[in-house]
């Protein structure tokens, strides 16, 4: 990505370590532990303040964390992902800033989407996946009217993914392409 600078050291190494650890725990236990998220957020604030000064570092930290949170929150609210995934991208954003977080989210969406399609195809559940996506794409008003009419949403999960792995892959992919 030309014109897309790598964050100053030690940020890439810290972020790589954190996403590898969280992806590993997500794979094994299907959870992203809050202590890792909190440690990552505190570490990011300290490093950002050390590298950029207290004010500029805090602004970079906050903008990146807010970007990561805002990009995944709608999917959490629509029951499309777990809270740990939202917190993980928020933590990554605190380390790398808003601009790179946006690119990491895009890479993560591509990786997660391909992985979801492959999982649904392997399980013979593409039709269910399409139905679930249609539900997620309907307006909030339509969903509210449906629930008010006593029709609970009939969503059957196609299967869940340890999305922390997709976030880690997207993060590492963006970091490594930035190195090139």
JORAZI-V782583 format. One record per helix or strand of 2 or more residues. SS is the DSSP state (helix for helix, strand for strand). FROM is the first residue (numbers start at 1). TO is the last residue. Records with the same first field share a line. If there is no record, write none. Layout:
BEGIN
SS->FROM-TO / FROM-TO
END
This chain:
BEGIN
helix->11-29 / 34-52 / 54-77 / 83-96 / 98-122 / 126-137 / 140-148 / 163-179
END
